[in-house]
């Protein structure tokens, strides 16, 4: 790619290049980076919340499965406990 094509692709202008040559970001680049960081943290926060909710649903399903059928640890046979261990894997 030529320099002109690179400038268009990355949306650079002369002030951006001057700031980069001086070892810093231009105001426009800094604003773009802050927006990117803000969007990234929203994405990771939403993924984290989703994973927490998924874990809660899995645990709730396990508890309902175990308690819904009248399961009791005090009356469980060895086979019942082995079956529960298999569900956890």
C-alpha positions in Angstrom: 0.0 0.0 0.0 1.1 3.5 -0.6 1.4 6.1 2.1 -1.8 7.8 0.9 -3.7 4.6 1.0 -2.4 3.9 4.5 -3.5 7.4 5.7 -7.0 6.8 4.3 -7.2 3.3 5.7 -6.2 4.4 9.2 -7.8 7.8 9.0 -4.6 9.6 9.7 -3.8 13.2 8.9 -0.7 15.3 9.1 -1.3 16.3 12.7 -1.6 12.6 13.7 1.7 11.8 12.0 3.4 14.8 13.6 2.2 13.7 17.1 3.3 10.1 16.4 6.8 11.2 15.3 7.0 13.1 18.6 6.2 9.9 20.4 2.7 10.7 21.5 -0.9 10.2 20.4 -2.8 13.0 18.7 -6.0 14.3 20.3 -8.1 12.4 17.8 -6.1 9.2 18.3 -6.4 9.5 22.1 -10.1 10.0 21.9 -10.5 7.0 19.6 -8.4 4.9 22.1 -10.6 6.0 25.0 -13.7 5.0 23.1 -12.2 1.6 22.3 -11.3 1.0 25.9 -14.8 2.0 27.1 -16.4 -0.3 24.6 -14.1 -3.2 25.5 -14.8 -2.8 29.2 -18.6 -2.9 28.5 -18.1 -6.1 26.5 -16.0 -7.9 29.1 -18.4 -6.7 31.9 -21.4 -8.2 30.0 -19.5 -11.4 29.3 -18.7 -11.6 33.1 -22.3 -11.0 34.1 -23.5 -13.6 31.6 -21.0 -16.2 32.9 -22.1 -15.5 36.5 -25.8 -15.9 35.6 -25.0 -19.1 33.7 -23.3 -20.5 36.8 -26.3 -19.5 38.9 -28.6 -21.3 36.5 -26.5 -24.4 36.5 -26.3 -24.6 40.3 -30.1 -23.8 40.6 -30.8 -26.6 38.1 -28.6 -29.0 40.0 -30.3 -28.1 43.3 -33.8 -28.4 41.8 -32.9 -31.7 40.2 -31.6 -33.1 43.5 -34.3 -31.8 45.8 -37.2 -31.9 43.3 -37.4 -35.7 43.4 -37.3 -35.9 47.2 -33.6 -36.7 47.2 -32.0 -36.9 50.7 -28.4 -37.4 51.5 -29.4 -39.4 54.6 -31.4 -41.9 52.6 -29.2 -41.9 49.4 -27.7 -45.2 48.2 -24.2 -45.5 47.0 -25.5 -45.6 43.4 -27.4 -42.3 43.9 -24.3 -40.6 45.1 -22.2 -41.9 42.2 -24.9 -40.7 39.8 -24.7 -37.2 41.4 -21.0 -37.2 41.0 -21.4 -38.0 37.3 -23.8 -35.1 36.9 -21.1 -32.7 38.2 -18.6 -33.6 35.5 
